[in-house]
Amino acid sequence: MVKKVRLSTVRGMDDLLPEDVAVKRAIEDAIRKVFNRYGYQEIETPTVEHYETFEAKSGEEIRERMFTFVDKSGRKLVLRPEMTASVARLVAMKLRSAPLPIRLGYIADCYRYDEPQWGRKRRFYHGGFELFGSSSPAADAEIIQVSRDVFDTIALKDHFFKVGHVGTLRSLMEASGMSEAEQDLALSLIDRKRVDEALSLMGECEEKKAVEKLVSVSGDAEEALRKGYDIVSPWDKAVKALDNLSEIIDMARNAGVESRLVVDLGFARGLAYYTGFIFEQYIPGIDIAFNGGGRYDKLTEMFGGKPLPAVGCAIGITRIQQYIVERVGTQGFSVPKVSAFLVSIGQESLRYAVKAAARIRAIGTAVELDVTGKKVPAAIEYCEKRGIRWLVIVGEREAQRNTVTIKDLQNRTQTEIRLDDDEALSNAFRGH
């Protein structure tokens, strides 16, 4: 006797039903359309990576939430928690001689040991755009553009961007004498709203006072930047960082980005590899980001590659999917379905039914073959439940005459057509 095992999915990792997959595919299709529109070439990297790929620069919060294991050879491995480090590794290893700039895109599953809640899963999908080889503000602005285009394509036009610049905070921390590792920790704390702890890492100095003021500056671009300049005017590097942010915003506006841009000068994303412009994309009323990214100019060097400025983003496919399913509705996100259902009358007709189904598919019509021995009334009921318009019937008579009987359940008509008459078959399934 076989013992039955009751299993559920691993916590935070969901099964996807056909209607869920339909929404997910629509989001992925939108991302791929934008890949093509801007010249991003799609890549794939392994789900399993060496632990060291993410150890140094993924940030303390992500390192603590990685799924790690040791393989049979004793190597410490990880299920990738995000994709940017993997893409930078690929560029450093495989695209050393590629002409610049390099535009790469991906759609990939990632894994983090987060506490499952709305918008947070332990297995989730990201769709990303990564641009290597340019430090121009136009490159940063392009990432805002592609993000805008993806959201517009999936009819999420009501969105806004929160933008900032890690260089502003880093330059002040550097001026105060903090090491790069201390800066990484402080920025990670600021990202988690633990500002007092971050400030405690700085000695009593003017830079600390400036950071304390900066983290509270947030609002529409012009006013927030004006306040920022007032605070950091004694520090040239910090001023240059704000100049860069201002130019990126101007570039994005010039490219037609009309989405609201909120400047937050206390904004610090949780990944330690960011070196400049950073952003997140939100939907009003939801306090969790659906997309995020920024500039990371030192990452390829960590993997032995040549220094390459880079900027990119990772769009939360799983998060957007959940939002659409639960808050917007799945109207317009149809599950692909067949046009016809083919049933054979009698077991002796099944061989001919297989041939007929193959012929119908060959002319470009999707048909599902009954393999359960349904009678015609049961087949009609099945079609009605599945939303299938045409019932194709074959029996001994059709087999002898090399025909099929097509029943249009919508118009309540029935016709017999030769299986070798491609034009008549095609017209029948178009309702002609």
C-alpha positions as CSV (number, residue, x, y, z in Angstrom):
1,M,0.0,0.0,0.0
2,V,1.4,3.4,-1.0
3,K,1.6,5.8,1.9
4,K,0.0,9.1,1.1
5,V,2.0,12.2,1.9
6,R,0.4,15.5,2.7
7,L,2.5,18.2,1.4
8,S,2.1,22.0,1.0
9,T,4.3,24.4,-0.9
10,V,7.3,25.7,1.0
11,R,6.4,28.8,3.0
12,G,6.7,31.9,0.8
13,M,6.8,30.0,-2.4
14,D,3.5,29.8,-4.3
15,D,2.0,27.6,-7.0
16,L,0.7,29.7,-9.9
17,L,-2.7,28.7,-11.4
18,P,-3.4,29.4,-15.1
19,E,-5.0,32.8,-14.4
20,D,-2.0,33.8,-12.3
21,V,0.4,32.7,-15.1
22,A,-1.6,34.7,-17.6
23,V,-1.0,37.9,-15.6
24,K,2.6,37.1,-15.1
25,R,3.1,36.4,-18.8
26,A,1.5,39.7,-19.7
27,I,4.0,41.5,-17.4
28,E,6.9,39.6,-18.9
29,D,5.7,40.4,-22.4
30,A,5.5,44.1,-21.6
31,I,9.1,44.0,-20.3
32,R,10.3,42.1,-23.4
33,K,8.6,44.7,-25.7
34,V,10.6,47.4,-23.9
35,F,13.8,45.3,-24.2
36,N,13.3,45.4,-27.9
37,R,12.3,49.0,-28.1
38,Y,15.5,50.2,-26.4
39,G,18.0,47.6,-27.6
40,Y,18.4,45.4,-24.5
41,Q,19.5,41.9,-25.3
42,E,18.0,39.2,-23.0
43,I,20.3,36.9,-21.0
44,E,20.0,34.1,-18.5
45,T,22.3,33.2,-15.6
46,P,22.2,30.2,-13.2
47,T,19.8,30.2,-10.3
48,V,22.6,28.8,-8.2
49,E,25.7,31.0,-7.7
50,H,28.8,31.0,-5.6
51,Y,28.2,32.6,-2.2
52,E,31.1,35.0,-2.9
53,T,29.2,36.5,-5.8
54,F,26.8,38.2,-3.3
55,E,28.8,38.2,-0.1
56,A,30.7,41.5,-0.5
57,K,28.2,44.0,-2.0
58,S,24.6,42.8,-1.7
59,G,24.2,44.5,1.6
60,E,23.8,43.1,5.1
61,E,20.0,42.8,5.0
62,I,20.1,40.6,1.9
63,R,23.1,38.6,3.0
64,E,21.2,37.6,6.1
65,R,18.3,36.4,4.0
66,M,20.0,34.4,1.4
67,F,19.3,30.7,0.9
68,T,22.7,29.1,1.3
69,F,23.9,25.5,1.2
70,V,27.1,23.4,0.8
71,D,27.3,21.1,-2.2
72,K,28.9,17.6,-2.2
73,S,32.3,19.1,-3.0
74,G,32.1,21.4,0.0
75,R,31.5,24.7,-1.9
76,K,29.2,27.2,-0.3
77,L,26.5,28.1,-2.8
78,V,23.4,30.3,-2.8
79,L,20.1,30.7,-4.6
80,R,20.5,34.1,-6.1
81,P,18.8,36.8,-4.0
82,E,18.9,39.3,-6.8
83,M,20.2,39.6,-10.4
84,T,22.5,42.6,-10.7
85,A,25.5,41.0,-9.2
86,S,25.0,38.0,-11.4
87,V,24.8,40.1,-14.5
88,A,27.9,42.1,-13.5
89,R,29.7,38.8,-13.1
90,L,28.6,37.7,-16.5
91,V,29.8,40.9,-18.1
92,A,33.2,40.7,-16.3
93,M,33.6,37.0,-17.4
94,K,32.0,36.7,-20.8
95,L,31.7,40.2,-22.4
96,R,35.2,41.7,-21.7
97,S,35.6,42.6,-25.4
98,A,32.0,43.5,-26.2
99,P,31.6,47.0,-27.8
100,L,30.2,49.6,-25.4
101,P,27.6,50.3,-24.2
102,I,26.3,46.9,-23.3
103,R,22.5,46.7,-22.8
104,L,21.3,43.5,-21.1
105,G,17.9,42.4,-19.9
106,Y,16.6,39.5,-17.9
107,I,13.5,37.8,-16.5
108,A,14.5,35.5,-13.6
109,D,13.4,33.9,-10.4
110,C,15.2,35.0,-7.2
111,Y,15.1,33.8,-3.6
112,R,15.2,35.5,-0.2
113,Y,14.4,34.2,3.3
114,D,12.0,37.1,4.0
115,E,9.0,37.0,6.4
116,P,6.2,36.3,3.9
117,Q,3.7,39.2,3.8
118,W,1.8,41.2,1.1
119,G,4.3,41.8,-1.7
120,R,7.1,39.8,-0.2
121,K,7.6,36.2,-1.2
122,R,10.6,33.9,-0.7
123,R,10.5,33.0,-4.4
124,F,9.8,35.9,-6.7
125,Y,10.5,37.1,-10.3
126,H,12.4,40.2,-11.4
127,G,12.6,41.7,-14.8
128,G,15.7,43.8,-15.2
129,F,17.4,46.3,-17.5
130,E,21.2,46.8,-17.0
131,L,23.3,49.3,-19.0
132,F,27.1,49.0,-18.9
133,G,29.7,51.4,-20.2
134,S,28.3,54.8,-19.7
135,S,28.4,57.4,-16.9
136,S,26.2,59.8,-18.8
137,P,23.1,61.2,-17.0
138,A,21.3,60.1,-20.2
139,A,22.0,56.5,-19.3
140,D,20.4,57.0,-15.8
141,A,17.5,58.8,-17.4
142,E,17.0,55.9,-19.8
143,I,16.4,53.6,-16.9
144,I,13.7,55.9,-15.7
145,Q,12.2,55.8,-19.2
146,V,12.2,52.1,-19.6
147,S,10.6,51.8,-16.1
148,R,7.9,54.3,-17.1
149,D,7.3,52.4,-20.4
150,V,6.9,49.0,-18.7
151,F,4.3,50.4,-16.3
152,D,2.5,52.2,-19.0
153,T,2.4,49.1,-21.2
154,I,0.7,47.1,-18.5
155,A,-1.8,49.9,-17.8
156,L,-0.3,51.0,-14.5
157,K,0.0,54.6,-15.6
158,D,-0.7,56.0,-12.1
159,H,2.7,55.6,-10.7
160,F,5.5,57.8,-9.4
161,F,9.3,57.7,-8.8
162,K,11.3,58.3,-5.6
163,V,14.8,59.4,-6.6
164,G,17.9,60.1,-4.7
165,H,21.7,60.0,-4.9
166,V,23.9,57.8,-2.7
167,G,26.9,60.0,-3.6
168,T,25.5,62.9,-1.5
169,L,25.4,60.8,1.7
170,R,28.6,58.9,0.9
171,S,30.6,62.0,0.2
172,L,29.6,63.5,3.6
173,M,30.4,60.2,5.4
174,E,33.8,60.0,3.6
175,A,34.6,63.6,4.6
176,S,33.9,62.6,8.2
177,G,36.5,59.9,8.0
178,M,34.3,56.8,7.7
179,S,35.7,53.8,5.8
180,E,33.8,52.3,2.8
181,A,32.6,49.4,5.0
182,E,31.3,51.8,7.6
183,Q,29.5,53.8,4.9
184,D,27.9,50.6,3.6
185,L,26.6,49.8,7.1
186,A,25.4,53.3,7.7
187,L,23.5,53.4,4.4
188,S,22.0,50.0,5.2
189,L,20.7,51.3,8.5
190,I,19.3,54.5,6.9
191,D,17.5,52.3,4.3
192,R,15.9,50.4,7.2
193,K,14.8,53.7,8.9
194,R,17.4,53.3,11.7
195,V,18.8,56.7,11.2
196,D,19.9,57.2,14.8
197,E,22.0,54.1,14.7
198,A,23.6,55.3,11.4
199,L,24.4,58.7,12.9
200,S,26.0,57.0,15.9
201,L,28.7,55.6,13.6
202,M,29.8,59.2,12.8
203,G,31.9,61.2,15.2
204,E,30.6,64.6,16.3
205,C,31.3,66.7,13.2
206,E,29.7,69.1,10.7
207,E,29.2,66.2,8.3
208,K,27.0,64.4,10.8
209,K,24.8,67.5,11.2
210,A,24.5,67.7,7.5
211,V,23.5,64.0,7.1
212,E,20.9,64.4,9.9
213,K,19.3,67.3,8.0
214,L,19.5,65.6,4.6
215,V,17.7,62.5,5.6
216,S,14.6,64.6,6.3
217,V,14.6,66.3,2.9
218,S,11.9,64.9,0.6
219,G,9.4,66.4,-1.8
220,D,8.9,67.6,-5.4
221,A,12.2,68.0,-7.2
222,E,12.8,71.7,-7.4
223,E,12.1,72.4,-3.7
224,A,13.9,69.3,-2.4
225,L,17.0,70.1,-4.4
226,R,17.0,73.7,-3.3
227,K,17.0,72.5,0.4
228,G,19.7,70.0,-0.4
229,Y,22.0,72.5,-2.0
230,D,21.6,74.8,1.1
231,I,22.7,71.9,3.4
232,V,25.7,70.6,1.4
233,S,27.1,73.8,0.0
234,P,30.4,73.5,1.9
235,W,31.2,70.1,0.4
236,D,32.1,70.1,-3.3
237,K,31.6,66.3,-3.8
238,A,28.1,66.4,-2.3
239,V,27.2,69.4,-4.5
240,K,28.4,67.6,-7.6
241,A,26.2,64.6,-6.6
242,L,23.2,66.9,-6.4
243,D,24.2,68.5,-9.8
244,N,24.2,65.0,-11.2
245,L,20.8,64.1,-9.8
246,S,19.4,67.4,-11.1
247,E,20.7,66.7,-14.6
248,I,19.2,63.2,-14.6
249,I,15.8,64.6,-13.7
250,D,16.1,67.2,-16.4
251,M,17.1,64.5,-18.9
252,A,14.1,62.3,-18.0
253,R,11.7,65.2,-18.3
254,N,13.3,66.1,-21.7
255,A,12.6,62.5,-22.8
256,G,8.9,62.9,-22.0
257,V,8.7,61.3,-18.6
258,E,5.7,63.0,-17.1
259,S,5.5,60.7,-14.0
260,R,5.8,62.4,-10.7
261,L,9.5,62.5,-9.5
262,V,9.8,62.8,-5.7
263,V,13.3,63.7,-4.6
264,D,14.3,62.0,-1.2
265,L,17.8,63.0,-0.1
266,G,17.7,60.5,2.8
267,F,17.0,57.7,0.5
268,A,19.4,54.8,0.6
269,R,18.7,51.4,-1.1
270,G,19.7,48.2,0.8
271,L,22.2,47.1,-1.8
272,A,25.8,48.2,-0.9
273,Y,27.0,48.4,-4.5
274,Y,25.2,51.6,-5.4
275,T,27.5,54.5,-6.1
276,G,25.3,57.3,-7.4
277,F,21.7,57.9,-8.7
278,I,19.1,55.5,-7.1
279,F,15.4,55.3,-7.5
280,E,12.2,53.3,-6.6
281,Q,8.9,53.2,-8.4
282,Y,5.6,53.2,-6.5
283,I,1.9,52.9,-7.1
284,P,-0.1,55.5,-5.0
285,G,-1.7,53.9,-1.9
286,I,0.9,51.1,-1.7
287,D,3.9,51.7,0.6
288,I,6.1,49.1,-1.0
289,A,8.2,49.6,-4.1
290,F,7.4,47.8,-7.3
291,N,10.7,48.6,-9.0
292,G,14.1,49.9,-7.9
293,G,17.6,50.4,-9.1
294,G,20.4,52.9,-9.6
295,R,24.0,53.4,-10.6
296,Y,26.7,50.9,-9.6
297,D,30.1,51.9,-11.2
298,K,32.4,49.5,-9.3
299,L,30.7,46.1,-9.5
300,T,32.4,44.6,-12.6
301,E,35.8,45.2,-11.0
302,M,34.9,43.0,-8.1
303,F,34.7,40.0,-10.5
304,G,38.0,40.7,-12.2
305,G,36.6,42.7,-15.1
306,K,37.7,46.1,-16.3
307,P,36.1,49.1,-14.6
308,L,32.7,49.8,-16.2
309,P,30.2,52.4,-15.1
310,A,26.7,50.9,-15.0
311,V,23.1,51.6,-14.1
312,G,20.0,49.4,-14.0
313,C,16.8,48.4,-12.3
314,A,14.9,45.3,-11.3
315,I,11.1,45.3,-11.8
316,G,9.1,43.2,-9.3
317,I,7.1,41.0,-11.6
318,T,5.6,38.9,-8.7
319,R,4.7,42.0,-6.8
320,I,3.0,43.6,-9.8
321,Q,1.2,40.3,-10.5
322,Q,-0.2,40.2,-6.9
323,Y,-1.3,43.8,-7.2
324,I,-3.1,43.2,-10.4
325,V,-4.8,40.0,-9.3
326,E,-5.9,41.4,-5.9
327,R,-6.4,45.1,-6.4
328,V,-7.0,45.7,-10.1
329,G,-8.7,42.5,-11.4
330,T,-7.7,40.1,-14.2
331,Q,-10.1,41.3,-16.8
332,G,-8.1,41.6,-20.0
333,F,-5.6,39.1,-18.8
334,S,-7.1,36.0,-20.5
335,V,-5.9,32.5,-20.0
336,P,-4.9,31.1,-23.5
337,K,-7.6,28.6,-24.5
338,V,-8.1,26.2,-27.4
339,S,-10.7,27.0,-30.1
340,A,-12.0,23.4,-30.5
341,F,-12.6,20.2,-28.7
342,L,-12.4,16.9,-30.6
343,V,-14.4,13.9,-29.4
344,S,-14.5,10.4,-31.0
345,I,-17.6,8.3,-31.0
346,G,-16.5,4.9,-30.1
347,Q,-13.1,3.5,-29.3
348,E,-12.6,2.3,-32.8
349,S,-12.6,5.9,-34.1
350,L,-9.9,7.1,-31.7
351,R,-7.1,6.3,-34.2
352,Y,-8.8,8.6,-36.8
353,A,-9.5,11.2,-34.1
354,V,-5.7,11.5,-33.4
355,K,-5.1,12.0,-37.1
356,A,-7.9,14.6,-37.4
357,A,-6.6,16.6,-34.4
358,A,-3.1,16.7,-35.9
359,R,-4.6,17.9,-39.3
360,I,-6.6,20.7,-37.6
361,R,-3.6,21.8,-35.7
362,A,-1.5,21.9,-38.9
363,I,-3.8,24.6,-40.4
364,G,-3.2,26.7,-37.3
365,T,-6.3,26.0,-35.1
366,A,-5.8,25.0,-31.5
367,V,-7.7,21.8,-30.7
368,E,-7.9,19.7,-27.6
369,L,-8.4,16.0,-28.1
370,D,-10.7,14.1,-25.7
371,V,-8.8,11.2,-24.2
372,T,-11.5,10.3,-21.6
373,G,-14.2,8.7,-23.7
374,K,-16.8,11.5,-23.4
375,K,-20.1,11.2,-25.1
376,V,-21.3,14.1,-27.2
377,P,-23.6,15.6,-24.4
378,A,-20.8,15.5,-21.9
379,A,-18.4,17.0,-24.5
380,I,-20.8,19.9,-25.1
381,E,-21.0,20.5,-21.3
382,Y,-17.2,20.4,-21.1
383,C,-16.9,23.0,-23.9
384,E,-19.4,25.3,-22.3
385,K,-17.5,25.2,-19.0
386,R,-14.2,25.8,-20.7
387,G,-15.5,28.5,-23.1
388,I,-14.7,26.4,-26.2
389,R,-16.7,27.4,-29.2
390,W,-16.3,24.5,-31.6
391,L,-17.0,20.8,-30.9
392,V,-15.4,18.5,-33.5
393,I,-17.0,15.1,-33.8
394,V,-15.6,12.0,-35.5
395,G,-17.0,8.6,-35.7
396,E,-17.0,5.6,-38.1
397,R,-18.8,7.5,-40.8
398,E,-16.3,10.4,-40.7
399,A,-13.4,8.0,-40.7
400,Q,-14.7,6.3,-43.8
401,R,-15.4,9.6,-45.6
402,N,-12.2,11.4,-44.4
403,T,-14.3,14.2,-42.9
404,V,-15.0,15.8,-39.5
405,T,-18.3,17.1,-38.2
406,I,-17.9,20.6,-36.7
407,K,-20.5,21.9,-34.3
408,D,-20.5,25.7,-33.7
409,L,-21.8,25.9,-30.2
410,Q,-22.1,29.7,-30.4
411,N,-24.2,29.9,-33.6
412,R,-25.8,26.5,-33.1
413,T,-24.8,25.3,-36.6
414,Q,-23.3,22.0,-37.7
415,T,-21.3,21.1,-40.9
416,E,-19.3,18.2,-42.2
417,I,-16.0,19.1,-43.9
418,R,-13.4,17.0,-45.7
419,L,-10.2,16.7,-43.6
420,D,-8.0,17.5,-46.7
421,D,-9.9,20.8,-47.5
422,D,-7.7,23.3,-45.8
423,E,-9.6,26.3,-46.9
424,A,-13.0,25.0,-45.8
425,L,-11.5,23.8,-42.4
426,S,-9.9,27.2,-41.8
427,N,-13.2,29.0,-42.7
428,A,-15.2,26.8,-40.4
429,F,-13.1,27.7,-37.4
430,R,-13.4,31.4,-38.3
431,G,-17.2,31.2,-38.2
432,H,-17.5,31.6,-42.0
